[in-house]
Amino acid sequence: MELVFAVILLALVEYIVFTGLVGRARGKYKVPAPAMTGHPDFERANRVHQNTLESLIVFIPALWIFGLYLSPFWGAALGVLFIIARAIYAVGYLRAAEKRGPGAGLTGLVNIALVVGALVGVVRALV
């Protein structure tokens, strides 16, 4: 499970980096707290951050359960793919909102695979 835990921690580091991007954009584009709107570049950075948080809510427990009940190795591999997907999402979205699709789609597929795998693993353990 150490691989799973390492991947979760890497995903959290990525999230912290996205937090920093929002703070930097807030200062650069003079969007004072608690405002959530302003310059489009700030808004895109903020959406990257918030959407990643929304994805982590599914990702972390699904990865943990997948690793415990199905395969820590494959769970960690899917977790690395999630981190890559979020980076693709961030780079695309920060450039232009319409470029977020590939990263968003890959994130969704990874989360679906983790949830389905976790369900399979738990059901197998129950029967």
C-alpha positions in Angstrom: 0.0 0.0 0.0 3.0 2.3 0.3 2.8 3.0 -3.5 -0.8 3.9 -3.1 0.0 6.3 -0.3 2.9 7.8 -2.2 0.6 8.5 -5.2 -2.1 10.1 -3.0 0.6 12.3 -1.5 1.9 13.3 -5.0 -1.7 14.1 -6.0 -2.0 16.4 -2.9 1.3 18.1 -3.8 -0.1 18.8 -7.3 -3.2 20.2 -5.7 -1.0 22.5 -3.5 0.8 23.7 -6.6 -2.6 24.5 -8.1 -3.4 26.5 -4.9 -0.3 28.5 -5.5 -1.2 29.2 -9.1 -4.5 30.7 -7.9 -2.7 32.9 -5.3 -0.3 34.1 -7.9 -3.1 34.8 -10.4 -5.0 36.6 -7.7 -2.1 39.0 -7.1 -1.1 39.4 -10.8 -4.6 40.2 -11.9 -5.6 42.2 -8.8 -8.5 40.0 -7.7 -8.9 40.7 -4.0 -10.2 38.0 -1.7 -13.0 36.9 -1.3 -13.8 37.7 -5.0 -14.0 34.6 -7.2 -14.4 36.4 -10.5 -12.3 38.9 -12.3 -9.7 38.5 -15.0 -10.3 35.4 -17.2 -6.8 34.1 -16.5 -7.5 34.2 -12.8 -10.9 32.5 -13.3 -9.3 29.7 -15.3 -6.6 29.1 -12.6 -9.3 29.1 -10.0 -11.4 26.5 -11.9 -8.3 24.3 -12.3 -7.9 24.4 -8.5 -11.6 23.9 -7.7 -12.2 21.2 -10.2 -9.1 19.3 -9.0 -10.5 19.4 -5.5 -13.8 18.0 -6.8 -12.0 15.2 -8.5 -9.9 14.4 -5.4 -13.1 13.7 -3.5 -13.7 10.7 -5.7 -10.0 9.8 -6.4 -8.6 9.4 -2.9 -11.1 7.0 -1.3 -11.5 5.1 -4.6 -7.7 4.7 -4.9 -7.4 3.6 -1.3 -10.2 1.0 -1.5 -8.9 -0.2 -4.9 -5.5 -0.7 -3.5 -6.7 -2.5 -0.4 -9.2 -4.8 -2.1 -7.9 -5.3 -5.7 -4.3 -4.3 -6.4 -2.0 -1.7 -4.8 0.2 -1.8 -7.9 -2.6 -1.2 -10.4 -4.2 1.3 -8.1 -0.9 3.3 -7.9 -0.5 3.0 -11.7 -4.0 4.5 -12.2 -3.2 7.1 -9.6 -0.1 8.2 -11.6 -2.4 8.5 -14.6 -4.7 10.7 -12.6 -1.9 13.0 -11.7 -0.8 13.2 -15.3 -4.4 13.8 -16.4 -4.8 16.7 -13.9 -1.5 18.2 -15.3 -2.8 18.0 -18.9 -6.1 19.5 -17.7 -4.3 22.4 -16.0 -2.0 23.2 -18.8 -4.9 23.1 -21.3 -7.3 25.1 -19.2 -4.8 27.7 -18.3 -4.2 28.3 -22.0 -7.9 28.4 -23.0 -11.0 27.0 -21.5 -11.8 24.9 -24.6 -8.5 23.1 -24.2 -9.4 21.4 -20.9 -11.3 18.5 -22.5 -8.5 15.8 -22.9 -7.4 16.2 -19.3 -10.9 16.3 -18.0 -11.9 13.2 -20.0 -8.8 11.2 -18.8 -9.5 12.2 -15.2 -13.0 11.0 -15.5 -12.0 7.7 -17.0 -9.4 7.1 -14.3 -11.9 7.9 -11.5 -14.5 5.5 -13.1 -11.9 2.7 -13.3 -10.9 3.3 -9.7 -14.5 3.3 -8.5 -15.5 0.2 -10.5 -12.3 -1.6 -9.4 -12.9 -0.7 -5.8 -16.5 -2.0 -6.1 -15.3 -5.3 -7.6 -12.7 -5.7 -4.9 -15.2 -5.1 -2.1 -17.9 -7.3 -3.6 -15.3 -10.1 -4.0 -14.3 -9.7 -0.3 -18.0 -9.9 0.8 -18.8 -13.1 -1.1 
